[in-house]
Amino acid sequence: MMMYSPTTYLTKEELQEIAAAKFEEAATLPPGYQKEEILRSAENFRRLAEMKRLVIQRSASAEVKHF
């Protein structure tokens, strides 16, 4: 039987904060695998924040067109 964890929804701002913290953490590390993994994770959070911004922007403009 698989156990599922609840889904966590983050705001665009929260995603940006997580990305910034990860970039800061990576800056303190020496070159290597761990630094690359943290940078990869930071970039993924940054991209998610950007996608969320675009979705919010498009949905807001779609709402305006309906009125």
ChimeraX commands (.cxc) that place a marker at each C-alpha (Angstrom):
marker #1 position 0.00,0.00,0.00 radius 0.5
marker #1 position 1.43,3.39,-1.03 radius 0.5
marker #1 position 1.30,6.27,1.38 radius 0.5
marker #1 position 0.75,9.69,-0.11 radius 0.5
marker #1 position 1.85,12.94,1.40 radius 0.5
marker #1 position -0.45,15.94,1.11 radius 0.5
marker #1 position 0.16,18.36,-1.73 radius 0.5
marker #1 position 1.75,21.66,-0.76 radius 0.5
marker #1 position 0.81,24.72,-2.78 radius 0.5
marker #1 position 3.33,27.54,-2.76 radius 0.5
marker #1 position 2.82,31.10,-3.90 radius 0.5
marker #1 position 5.02,32.73,-6.51 radius 0.5
marker #1 position 6.67,34.74,-3.75 radius 0.5
marker #1 position 7.37,31.63,-1.65 radius 0.5
marker #1 position 8.91,29.89,-4.66 radius 0.5
marker #1 position 11.11,32.94,-5.29 radius 0.5
marker #1 position 12.20,33.00,-1.63 radius 0.5
marker #1 position 13.13,29.30,-1.71 radius 0.5
marker #1 position 15.10,29.80,-4.93 radius 0.5
marker #1 position 16.97,32.79,-3.47 radius 0.5
marker #1 position 17.83,30.86,-0.31 radius 0.5
marker #1 position 19.14,27.95,-2.34 radius 0.5
marker #1 position 21.25,30.26,-4.54 radius 0.5
marker #1 position 22.69,31.82,-1.36 radius 0.5
marker #1 position 23.40,28.39,0.10 radius 0.5
marker #1 position 25.13,27.26,-3.10 radius 0.5
marker #1 position 27.31,30.38,-3.04 radius 0.5
marker #1 position 28.81,29.26,0.27 radius 0.5
marker #1 position 29.79,25.81,-1.00 radius 0.5
marker #1 position 32.97,24.80,-2.78 radius 0.5
marker #1 position 32.65,23.54,-6.35 radius 0.5
marker #1 position 31.35,20.00,-6.53 radius 0.5
marker #1 position 28.38,17.70,-6.72 radius 0.5
marker #1 position 26.49,19.12,-3.72 radius 0.5
marker #1 position 26.78,22.69,-5.05 radius 0.5
marker #1 position 25.58,21.60,-8.50 radius 0.5
marker #1 position 22.56,19.82,-7.01 radius 0.5
marker #1 position 21.58,22.85,-4.94 radius 0.5
marker #1 position 22.00,25.14,-7.96 radius 0.5
marker #1 position 19.84,22.79,-10.03 radius 0.5
marker #1 position 17.17,22.82,-7.33 radius 0.5
marker #1 position 17.32,26.62,-7.05 radius 0.5
marker #1 position 16.90,26.98,-10.80 radius 0.5
marker #1 position 13.90,24.63,-10.74 radius 0.5
marker #1 position 12.22,26.72,-8.03 radius 0.5
marker #1 position 13.00,29.89,-9.99 radius 0.5
marker #1 position 11.40,28.39,-13.10 radius 0.5
marker #1 position 8.33,27.29,-11.16 radius 0.5
marker #1 position 7.93,30.83,-9.82 radius 0.5
marker #1 position 8.18,32.19,-13.36 radius 0.5
marker #1 position 5.61,29.71,-14.67 radius 0.5
marker #1 position 3.25,30.59,-11.83 radius 0.5
marker #1 position 3.70,34.30,-12.63 radius 0.5
marker #1 position 2.79,33.66,-16.26 radius 0.5
marker #1 position -0.26,31.58,-15.36 radius 0.5
marker #1 position -1.50,34.25,-12.95 radius 0.5
marker #1 position -0.89,36.96,-15.55 radius 0.5
marker #1 position -2.76,35.06,-18.26 radius 0.5
marker #1 position -5.68,34.17,-16.03 radius 0.5
marker #1 position -5.97,37.80,-14.95 radius 0.5
marker #1 position -6.00,38.99,-18.55 radius 0.5
marker #1 position -8.57,36.32,-19.46 radius 0.5
marker #1 position -10.84,37.55,-16.66 radius 0.5
marker #1 position -10.61,41.10,-17.98 radius 0.5
marker #1 position -11.64,39.95,-21.47 radius 0.5
marker #1 position -14.80,38.30,-20.12 radius 0.5
marker #1 position -16.20,41.58,-18.83 radius 0.5
marker link #1:1,2 radius 0.2
marker link #1:2,3 radius 0.2
marker link #1:3,4 radius 0.2
marker link #1:4,5 radius 0.2
marker link #1:5,6 radius 0.2
marker link #1:6,7 radius 0.2
marker link #1:7,8 radius 0.2
marker link #1:8,9 radius 0.2
marker link #1:9,10 radius 0.2
marker link #1:10,11 radius 0.2
marker link #1:11,12 radius 0.2
marker link #1:12,13 radius 0.2
marker link #1:13,14 radius 0.2
marker link #1:14,15 radius 0.2
marker link #1:15,16 radius 0.2
marker link #1:16,17 radius 0.2
marker link #1:17,18 radius 0.2
marker link #1:18,19 radius 0.2
marker link #1:19,20 radius 0.2
marker link #1:20,21 radius 0.2
marker link #1:21,22 radius 0.2
marker link #1:22,23 radius 0.2
marker link #1:23,24 radius 0.2
marker link #1:24,25 radius 0.2
marker link #1:25,26 radius 0.2
marker link #1:26,27 radius 0.2
marker link #1:27,28 radius 0.2
marker link #1:28,29 radius 0.2
marker link #1:29,30 radius 0.2
marker link #1:30,31 radius 0.2
marker link #1:31,32 radius 0.2
marker link #1:32,33 radius 0.2
marker link #1:33,34 radius 0.2
marker link #1:34,35 radius 0.2
marker link #1:35,36 radius 0.2
marker link #1:36,37 radius 0.2
marker link #1:37,38 radius 0.2
marker link #1:38,39 radius 0.2
marker link #1:39,40 radius 0.2
marker link #1:40,41 radius 0.2
marker link #1:41,42 radius 0.2
marker link #1:42,43 radius 0.2
marker link #1:43,44 radius 0.2
marker link #1:44,45 radius 0.2
marker link #1:45,46 radius 0.2
marker link #1:46,47 radius 0.2
marker link #1:47,48 radius 0.2
marker link #1:48,49 radius 0.2
marker link #1:49,50 radius 0.2
marker link #1:50,51 radius 0.2
marker link #1:51,52 radius 0.2
marker link #1:52,53 radius 0.2
marker link #1:53,54 radius 0.2
marker link #1:54,55 radius 0.2
marker link #1:55,56 radius 0.2
marker link #1:56,57 radius 0.2
marker link #1:57,58 radius 0.2
marker link #1:58,59 radius 0.2
marker link #1:59,60 radius 0.2
marker link #1:60,61 radius 0.2
marker link #1:61,62 radius 0.2
marker link #1:62,63 radius 0.2
marker link #1:63,64 radius 0.2
marker link #1:64,65 radius 0.2
marker link #1:65,66 radius 0.2
marker link #1:66,67 radius 0.2
view
